[in-house]
Amino acid sequence: MNPSPGTGTKCQLLFTVNGEARKVLAHPMERLLDVLRNELALTGTKEGCGEGECGSCSVLLDGMLVNSCLVPVAQATGASIVTIEGMSAHTLMIPLQEAFLECGGAQCGICTPGMILAAVHLLEKTLEPAPADIREGLAGNLCRCTGYQQIFEAVAMAARRMVRK
Amino acid sequence: MRADPAEFRLVSPGDLQVVLSLLASEPTEWLPIAGGTDLMVLYSAGKLPNRKLVNIWNIPELRQIEVFPDSVRIGAACTYTALRKHDIVSREFPLLATAASWTGGIANQNRGTLGGNIANASPAADSLPALLVYDAEVTLISARGERRMAYRDFHSGYKQTALAADELIRDISLPRRFSEYVSHARKVGARNAQAISKVCLAALGQIANGTIRDVRLALGSVAPIPFRLNETERALTGKKIEPSLIDTARKSLVKEIRPIDDIRSTARYRAAVAGNLVSEFLEKLAAAGANA
């Protein structure tokens, strides 16, 4: 077997980002977060802590919520990645945005892309989440502005509006 | 100092035998990486000693949960999410499913693996006390062959394990004989998700005619390794649960555990909370016996 490109060699990697096939040249241990922001100019994905504690860099990797700061980009080869930019056409997006606005769920905005993706990941599986489900679904996302209550209310409001539709 | 990705290699053979031959060829050089929830933190901080990594996230046989009549075999790269979602695991091994639900937030549960938690060998790991009380066995594989060992023998000291440099954890096997036990899982930390435990407990017990037939207690964050309370278990077995027995349990466990002061808590607090968690469990066990 050809074990690999050696140290210092970039590899060509293929994956789908927000529905579009993308090809990037990157070192395999580059963080998916950096490739999204620097190579693909998708700066909606934020870096908060850089150690998987804060959820600001959340993306969906083959439908799973992950912290993109903890994913070596080579592990995303062949995967389908959805970032906050790819959410604009999602059916949950308008109700979530409206609810975040109405409830005061966004302040400085650094945590918001991750909060929205975590909320989508939750609401896609759980149409009518209990307050505890919302707290658990968003527990990996830290916010230093709101105190969380407004965000939990926004997700609950968006869920109620989706059910009524 | 942040790591420079240009200094690292990461290969993805996608085949277990190829991974093992790579580990055999330069055993101390190559480091297996699955979901990266521990290793990527070290990597980003520039603290990863290895420069060569081999991807085991995409090895199908490490991601399976197989159910046999007498046991459940969990592939080492199964995620916490997979454990929580699995019907038999959540029904028959609730301590493990509960611990999986405490481990990080949802994003880390989607990537963190049981084998990774074992290999990382943190004394504060949430899932490891559950493995101790369920009498887990681990299968270690290398190009030299495979060996099976009781999980209780796996950790030899702080961050020291039985895993050789050319070995991988292949699976964790749990005997299916605890589904009738009363079980109790508690984590005490600064917050529910993401926080590393100050103390956590996994406990199992069986009670008949008011007497403890079997009791199994394991704690995280109170010793250099995930810790089974063998002495305290012996002091409790065959006894009736009364206030004096709970007092005995508290005194015994304080003698057994070796908690430390660190950034998360103090040794004194940990010892007090460990006693509280065990007495909470004994009260639950007594109540279950009274209702039986």
Interface residues (C-beta under 8 A of the other chain):
Chain A: M1 P3 S4 P5 G6 T7 G8 A26 H27 P28 M29 E30 R31 G50 E51 G52 E53 G55 S58 M64 L65 V66 N67 C69 L70 V71 P72 A74 Q75 T77 A118 H121 L122 E136 G137 L138 A139 G140 N141 L142
Chain B: A3 P5 A6 E7 F8 R9 L10 V11 S12 P13 V18 L22 I33 G35 G36 T37 M40 V41 Y43 S44 A45 R51 L53 N55 W57 N58 T81 S101 G104 G105 I106 A107 N108 N110 R111 N192 A193 Q194
